[in-house]
């Protein structure tokens, strides 16, 4: 039905948002981790 299709597209949008948000956090954590390694070295 149209309603379920709407729900699916909404879910996939949220899912993509979540993925990009998560990878952004991972990138920041990796950068912080690498920076702290450089400081210690």
C-alpha positions, 0 to 999 in steps of 0.5 A: 500500500501507499502507506507502507511504501511511505513508511519504508522510504522514511525508514531508509532515509533515517537509516542513511542519516544514522549511517552518515552520523555514525561514520562521522563520529567514527571519523572524529574518534579516529582523528582524536585517537591518531592525534593523541598517538602523535602527541605521545610519540 
